[in-house]
Amino acid sequence: MLTDLRTWLVIAVVLLHSGCGTLYVAQAARGQWQVMSARRPIAQVIADPAVSEELKARLVELQAARMFAVTDLGLPDNKSYRSYADVERDYVVWNVVAAPEFSVEPREWCFPVAGCVAYRGYFAEHKAREFAARLEDEGDDVVVMGVPAYSTLGRFADPILNTMLRYGDDELAGIVFHELAHQIVYVPGDSVFNEAFAVTVEQAGLARWLAHQGRALDAAKFRARLALNARVVAIVTRYRALLAELYQRRLPDDDKRAHKRELFARLASEIATVQSAAGVTSQFARDLAAAPNNARLASLATYYVCVPGFERVLAQVGHDLPAFYRAVRAHAALSEAERHAALCTDELAAGAPPGGIEP
């Protein structure tokens, strides 16, 4: 652990002299230090008589999923997610996503190693909200989102966090699959590519984990949720295109705002109708109904707009994950324009069903 912490100090010094924003990087260094210094080996946590039986049981289950990630999903066999850390708050990081009032594209911030990303992460919620308030004062649409986990791309032995335990065991396994996927392929500066790849691995991995456990009913429900999710994201994608067209029109700003409110109201209503028919509720639909916000749409698009393209590649290699990883690495070597042309097609907007889950 000490070696990791000393390494982080070196990285922090480099970042502080890179022009990235001294105060911002300093809080990131402190936050990472806190996470790393709070780690305990999971075996030690399980052996601790002061630890609740519920936590021990969840960690045992998670370690089984962690081993499955190696043996069946071809994900890295390293020290990531083999320790536990309680950071004593609800989320480990709060991400700020922003988009101009009349744009569907998120703002980006650029840093060494990670490249340009469509968010800024803060280890303290009040700092995230202070930054968000400044952007809102400048006229941006902004959203602040609590994040249960993040990946250091294998540079540190990322722990299981107490913030991740707010989710059920299946969702928790999916988070681990997602974060480990970032260690397989990561293209600095291409958040859309990186997140869609990790989402595809997460979904395919969780479907296989459920099948491995013999939970046929849960696997069927999971497939149904994925199909519903694809429909919702397809609706969002269609409305983002309508909004993008609106924002390009030569109209007075007040007229654009009125049309924007109308489109967001229609979007929220359509999502609510789809989800009501499926017998579920949607926090996302409620959020959209409450406040038209380009940043919310941009955030969803970052994670899902390219997923159908990745699922198509996975199907083309016969759902063989190692072959899929090789194919994705080949796409990663292309230019961003070539990657997106190959993977980020219009089939999502057309409501194509998910194809990345093995039949």
C-alpha positions as CSV (number, residue, x, y, z in Angstrom):
1,M,0.0,0.0,0.0
2,L,2.8,2.4,0.9
3,T,4.3,2.0,-2.6
4,D,1.0,2.9,-4.2
5,L,0.6,5.9,-2.0
6,R,4.1,7.2,-2.8
7,T,3.5,6.6,-6.5
8,W,0.3,8.7,-6.2
9,L,2.3,11.5,-4.6
10,V,4.6,11.5,-7.6
11,I,1.7,11.5,-10.0
12,A,0.1,14.4,-8.1
13,V,3.2,16.4,-8.3
14,V,3.4,15.9,-12.1
15,L,-0.3,16.9,-12.4
16,L,0.1,20.0,-10.2
17,H,2.8,21.2,-12.7
18,S,0.8,20.3,-15.8
19,G,-1.5,23.3,-15.9
20,C,-4.6,21.2,-15.1
21,G,-5.8,23.4,-12.3
22,T,-3.9,23.2,-9.0
23,L,-6.8,23.2,-6.6
24,Y,-8.8,20.7,-8.7
25,V,-5.9,18.2,-9.0
26,A,-5.0,18.7,-5.3
27,Q,-8.5,17.6,-4.2
28,A,-8.3,14.6,-6.5
29,A,-4.9,13.7,-5.0
30,R,-6.3,14.0,-1.5
31,G,-9.4,11.9,-2.4
32,Q,-7.4,9.2,-4.0
33,W,-5.1,9.1,-1.0
34,Q,-8.1,8.6,1.3
35,V,-9.4,5.8,-0.8
36,M,-6.1,4.0,-1.0
37,S,-5.2,4.4,2.7
38,A,-8.6,3.1,3.8
39,R,-8.1,-0.3,2.0
40,R,-8.1,-3.6,3.9
41,P,-7.7,-7.1,2.3
42,I,-11.1,-8.7,2.0
43,A,-9.9,-11.8,3.8
44,Q,-8.9,-9.6,6.7
45,V,-12.3,-7.9,6.7
46,I,-14.1,-11.3,6.6
47,A,-12.0,-12.5,9.6
48,D,-12.7,-9.4,11.7
49,P,-15.3,-10.3,14.5
50,A,-16.3,-6.6,14.6
51,V,-17.6,-6.7,11.0
52,S,-21.3,-7.5,10.4
53,E,-22.3,-10.9,9.0
54,E,-24.2,-9.1,6.3
55,L,-21.1,-7.3,5.0
56,K,-19.0,-10.5,5.2
57,A,-21.6,-12.4,3.2
58,R,-21.7,-9.7,0.5
59,L,-17.9,-9.7,0.2
60,V,-17.8,-13.5,-0.1
61,E,-20.4,-13.3,-2.9
62,L,-18.5,-10.5,-4.6
63,Q,-15.2,-12.4,-4.5
64,A,-16.9,-15.3,-6.3
65,A,-18.0,-12.8,-9.0
66,R,-14.5,-11.4,-9.0
67,M,-13.0,-14.8,-9.7
68,F,-15.7,-15.4,-12.4
69,A,-14.6,-12.2,-14.1
70,V,-11.1,-13.8,-14.5
71,T,-12.1,-17.4,-15.4
72,D,-15.1,-16.8,-17.6
73,L,-14.9,-13.2,-18.8
74,G,-11.2,-12.9,-19.4
75,L,-10.9,-9.7,-17.3
76,P,-7.7,-8.8,-15.5
77,D,-6.4,-11.1,-12.7
78,N,-4.8,-8.5,-10.5
79,K,-5.3,-6.9,-7.1
80,S,-8.2,-4.7,-8.1
81,Y,-11.4,-5.3,-6.1
82,R,-9.7,-7.7,-3.7
83,S,-9.7,-5.2,-0.9
84,Y,-12.4,-3.2,0.9
85,A,-12.5,0.5,1.9
86,D,-15.1,2.4,3.8
87,V,-14.9,6.1,2.8
88,E,-17.6,7.0,5.2
89,R,-19.9,8.8,2.7
90,D,-22.7,7.9,0.3
91,Y,-20.7,8.3,-2.9
92,V,-16.9,8.1,-3.5
93,V,-17.1,10.9,-6.1
94,W,-19.6,13.4,-7.5
95,N,-19.4,14.1,-11.2
96,V,-20.4,17.4,-12.8
97,V,-21.7,17.1,-16.4
98,A,-22.4,20.3,-18.3
99,A,-23.7,21.3,-21.7
100,P,-24.4,24.7,-23.2
101,E,-28.0,25.8,-23.1
102,F,-28.4,25.2,-26.8
103,S,-26.2,22.2,-27.4
104,V,-26.6,18.4,-26.9
105,E,-22.9,17.9,-26.7
106,P,-21.3,17.9,-23.2
107,R,-18.4,20.1,-22.3
108,E,-15.1,18.4,-21.8
109,W,-12.1,18.8,-19.5
110,C,-8.7,17.5,-20.4
111,F,-6.1,15.9,-18.1
112,P,-2.9,13.8,-18.4
113,V,-3.4,10.0,-18.6
114,A,-7.3,10.2,-18.8
115,G,-7.3,12.6,-21.7
116,C,-10.4,14.7,-22.3
117,V,-13.5,13.5,-20.5
118,A,-17.1,14.8,-20.4
119,Y,-17.2,15.4,-16.7
120,R,-15.3,16.7,-13.7
121,G,-15.1,14.5,-10.6
122,Y,-15.0,15.8,-7.0
123,F,-14.4,13.8,-3.9
124,A,-16.4,16.3,-1.9
125,E,-20.1,17.0,-2.8
126,H,-20.0,20.6,-1.8
127,K,-17.1,21.2,-4.2
128,A,-19.0,19.6,-7.0
129,R,-22.0,21.7,-6.4
130,E,-20.0,24.9,-6.1
131,F,-18.4,24.2,-9.5
132,A,-21.9,23.3,-11.0
133,A,-23.3,26.5,-9.7
134,R,-20.6,28.5,-11.4
135,L,-21.4,26.8,-14.7
136,E,-25.1,27.4,-14.2
137,D,-24.5,31.1,-13.6
138,E,-22.7,31.1,-17.0
139,G,-25.8,29.7,-18.6
140,D,-25.0,26.0,-18.9
141,D,-27.3,23.0,-18.3
142,V,-25.7,21.1,-15.5
143,V,-26.2,17.9,-13.5
144,V,-24.4,16.6,-10.5
145,M,-24.3,12.8,-10.1
146,G,-23.1,10.7,-7.2
147,V,-20.7,8.0,-8.4
148,P,-20.3,4.7,-6.4
149,A,-17.1,3.6,-8.1
150,Y,-14.4,4.6,-10.6
151,S,-11.4,3.0,-12.2
152,T,-7.8,4.0,-12.0
153,L,-7.3,1.9,-15.2
154,G,-5.1,-0.6,-13.3
155,R,-2.6,1.9,-12.0
156,F,-3.8,1.3,-8.5
157,A,-5.4,-1.7,-6.8
158,D,-8.9,-0.3,-6.7
159,P,-10.9,-1.5,-3.7
160,I,-14.5,-2.5,-3.2
161,L,-16.1,0.6,-1.6
162,N,-18.9,0.9,0.9
163,T,-20.5,3.3,-1.7
164,M,-20.9,0.3,-4.0
165,L,-22.9,-1.7,-1.4
166,R,-25.9,0.5,-1.9
167,Y,-26.7,-1.7,-4.9
168,G,-27.8,-5.3,-4.9
169,D,-25.4,-8.2,-5.4
170,D,-26.1,-8.5,-9.1
171,E,-25.6,-4.7,-9.7
172,L,-22.5,-4.8,-7.6
173,A,-21.0,-7.6,-9.8
174,G,-21.9,-5.6,-12.9
175,I,-20.1,-2.6,-11.5
176,V,-16.9,-4.7,-11.0
177,F,-17.2,-6.1,-14.5
178,H,-17.6,-2.6,-15.9
179,E,-14.6,-1.1,-14.0
180,L,-12.4,-4.0,-14.9
181,A,-13.3,-3.6,-18.6
182,H,-11.7,-0.2,-18.5
183,Q,-8.4,-1.9,-17.7
184,I,-8.7,-4.0,-20.9
185,V,-9.3,-1.1,-23.3
186,Y,-9.2,2.6,-22.7
187,V,-8.7,5.4,-25.3
188,P,-7.8,8.7,-23.7
189,G,-10.2,11.4,-24.7
190,D,-13.0,9.2,-26.1
191,S,-15.5,8.8,-23.2
192,V,-18.2,7.6,-25.6
193,F,-16.1,4.7,-26.8
194,N,-14.7,3.8,-23.4
195,E,-18.1,3.8,-21.5
196,A,-20.0,2.0,-24.2
197,F,-17.4,-0.8,-24.3
198,A,-17.5,-1.1,-20.5
199,V,-21.3,-1.2,-20.5
200,T,-21.3,-4.0,-23.1
201,V,-18.9,-6.0,-21.0
202,E,-20.9,-5.3,-17.9
203,Q,-24.2,-6.5,-19.5
204,A,-22.7,-9.5,-21.2
205,G,-20.8,-10.4,-18.0
206,L,-23.8,-10.1,-15.8
207,A,-26.0,-12.3,-18.1
208,R,-23.3,-15.0,-17.9
209,W,-22.9,-14.6,-14.2
210,L,-26.7,-15.2,-13.7
211,A,-26.6,-18.2,-16.0
212,H,-23.5,-19.6,-14.2
213,Q,-25.5,-19.4,-10.9
214,G,-28.4,-21.3,-12.5
215,R,-30.8,-18.3,-12.0
216,A,-32.8,-18.7,-15.2
217,L,-35.7,-16.5,-14.0
218,D,-33.4,-13.7,-12.9
219,A,-31.6,-14.0,-16.3
220,A,-34.9,-13.6,-18.1
221,K,-35.8,-10.6,-16.1
222,F,-32.4,-9.1,-16.8
223,R,-32.9,-9.6,-20.5
224,A,-36.3,-7.8,-20.3
225,R,-34.7,-4.9,-18.4
226,L,-32.0,-4.6,-21.1
227,A,-34.7,-4.6,-23.9
228,L,-36.6,-1.9,-22.0
229,N,-33.4,0.1,-21.5
230,A,-32.6,-0.1,-25.2
231,R,-36.1,1.3,-25.9
232,V,-35.6,4.2,-23.5
233,V,-32.2,5.1,-24.8
234,A,-33.5,4.9,-28.4
235,I,-36.2,7.5,-27.4
236,V,-33.6,9.7,-25.9
237,T,-31.3,9.4,-28.9
238,R,-34.2,10.4,-31.2
239,Y,-35.0,13.5,-29.1
240,R,-31.4,14.5,-28.9
241,A,-31.4,14.6,-32.7
242,L,-34.5,16.8,-32.7
243,L,-33.0,19.1,-30.1
244,A,-29.7,19.4,-32.1
245,E,-31.8,20.4,-35.1
246,L,-33.7,23.0,-33.0
247,Y,-30.5,24.5,-31.6
248,Q,-29.1,25.0,-35.2
249,R,-32.2,27.0,-36.3
250,R,-32.1,30.8,-36.6
251,L,-34.6,31.6,-33.9
252,P,-34.7,34.1,-31.0
253,D,-33.4,32.5,-27.8
254,D,-36.8,32.8,-26.1
255,D,-38.4,30.8,-29.0
256,K,-35.7,28.2,-28.7
257,R,-36.3,27.9,-25.0
258,A,-40.0,27.4,-25.5
259,H,-39.5,24.7,-28.1
260,K,-36.8,23.1,-25.9
261,R,-39.3,22.9,-23.0
262,E,-41.9,21.4,-25.3
263,L,-39.5,18.7,-26.7
264,F,-38.3,17.8,-23.2
265,A,-41.9,17.5,-22.0
266,R,-42.7,15.2,-24.9
267,L,-39.6,13.1,-24.2
268,A,-40.4,12.7,-20.5
269,S,-44.0,11.7,-21.4
270,E,-42.9,9.1,-24.0
271,I,-40.4,7.5,-21.6
272,A,-43.0,7.4,-18.8
273,T,-45.5,5.7,-21.2
274,V,-43.0,3.1,-22.2
275,Q,-42.0,2.3,-18.7
276,S,-45.5,2.4,-17.3
277,A,-46.4,-0.3,-19.9
278,A,-43.5,-2.3,-18.6
279,G,-44.6,-1.9,-15.0
280,V,-41.6,0.0,-13.7
281,T,-41.0,3.6,-12.7
282,S,-38.2,5.8,-14.0
283,Q,-36.2,8.4,-12.0
284,F,-34.8,9.5,-15.2
285,A,-38.2,10.3,-16.6
286,R,-39.1,12.3,-13.5
287,D,-35.9,14.2,-13.7
288,L,-36.5,15.2,-17.3
289,A,-40.1,16.2,-16.5
290,A,-38.8,18.5,-13.7
291,A,-36.1,20.4,-15.6
292,P,-35.2,20.3,-19.3
293,N,-31.5,19.6,-19.2
294,N,-29.1,18.9,-22.1
295,A,-26.5,17.6,-19.6
296,R,-28.7,14.7,-18.5
297,L,-29.1,13.6,-22.1
298,A,-25.4,14.0,-22.8
299,S,-24.5,11.8,-19.8
300,L,-26.8,9.0,-20.9
301,A,-25.6,9.2,-24.5
302,T,-21.9,9.0,-23.3
303,Y,-22.7,5.5,-21.8
304,Y,-25.1,4.1,-24.3
305,V,-25.1,5.6,-27.7
306,C,-22.4,3.3,-29.1
307,V,-23.5,0.1,-27.2
308,P,-25.4,-1.4,-30.2
309,G,-22.2,-1.1,-32.3
310,F,-20.2,-3.0,-29.6
311,E,-22.9,-5.6,-29.2
312,R,-22.8,-6.1,-33.0
313,V,-19.1,-6.8,-32.8
314,L,-19.5,-9.2,-29.9
315,A,-22.2,-11.1,-31.9
316,Q,-19.9,-11.2,-35.0
317,V,-17.1,-13.0,-33.0
318,G,-19.6,-15.5,-31.7
319,H,-19.9,-14.0,-28.2
320,D,-16.2,-15.0,-27.6
321,L,-15.1,-12.3,-25.1
322,P,-11.3,-12.6,-25.7
323,A,-11.9,-12.3,-29.4
324,F,-14.2,-9.3,-28.7
325,Y,-11.5,-7.6,-26.7
326,R,-9.0,-8.1,-29.6
327,A,-11.6,-6.6,-32.0
328,V,-12.2,-3.6,-29.8
329,R,-8.4,-3.0,-29.5
330,A,-8.3,-2.9,-33.3
331,H,-11.0,-0.3,-33.3
332,A,-9.2,1.6,-30.6
333,A,-6.2,1.9,-32.9
334,L,-8.3,3.8,-35.5
335,S,-9.0,7.5,-35.5
336,E,-11.9,8.7,-33.4
337,A,-13.9,9.5,-36.5
338,E,-13.3,6.0,-37.9
339,R,-14.2,4.4,-34.5
340,H,-17.4,6.3,-34.2
341,A,-18.4,5.7,-37.9
342,A,-17.9,1.9,-37.3
343,L,-19.6,1.6,-33.9
344,C,-21.9,4.6,-33.2
345,T,-24.6,4.1,-35.9
346,D,-28.2,5.1,-36.0
347,E,-29.5,1.6,-35.2
348,L,-30.0,2.7,-31.5
349,A,-32.3,5.5,-32.5
350,A,-34.3,3.0,-34.5
351,G,-34.9,1.0,-31.4
352,A,-32.7,-2.0,-32.3
353,P,-32.9,-4.7,-29.6
354,P,-29.7,-5.5,-27.6
355,G,-27.5,-8.0,-29.5
356,G,-24.6,-8.4,-27.1
357,I,-26.3,-11.0,-24.8
358,E,-25.6,-14.5,-25.8
359,P,-28.8,-16.3,-26.8
